[in-house]
């Protein structure tokens, strides 16, 4: 099967659940309002691409490469990013739905998650040093053996992070959500 090379292209309103998503390399491409629900994106390379208002629910991304990729207003429910190639893995998320997504064991330092829903996302063993969770819902997100050094949770909410099993040195947390670090002790915090 031949590999495609696409550069500086815009793909709009394409339903890849009804047609095959061509394997290959996509450089500086933009995908707008495209549907990738359950689509196999295995071993595809994305360099400096943007996904805007795309539905990628349960997309299969084994050995896919995401290097300097921005996701804007995307639905990424259940995407297992831990299966991606971690070499040069670099992404940002803004206004995205990432419920049940997995980033387990990835090295994703300095990643920005902005106004996104990360309910039940898995960050087990993930290196998130210097990452930012700006106005993100982290209800039931899993943080275990996670490096959160210098990460910014100052506007994040609904997180439960156990400082005894995660590295949190110099991470930022808001006073109003500090209970998310003490939940396991079953104590009451009053103002």
Secondary structure, 3 states (H helix, E strand, C coil): CCCEEEECCEEECCECCCCCCCCEEEECCEEECCECCCCECCCCEEECCEEECCECCCCECCCCEEEEEEEECCECCCCEHHHCCCCCCEEEEECCECCCCECCCCECCCCEEECCECCCCECCCCECCCCEEECCECCCCECCCCECCCCEECCCECCCCCCCCCECCCCEECHHHHHHHCHHHCCCCCC
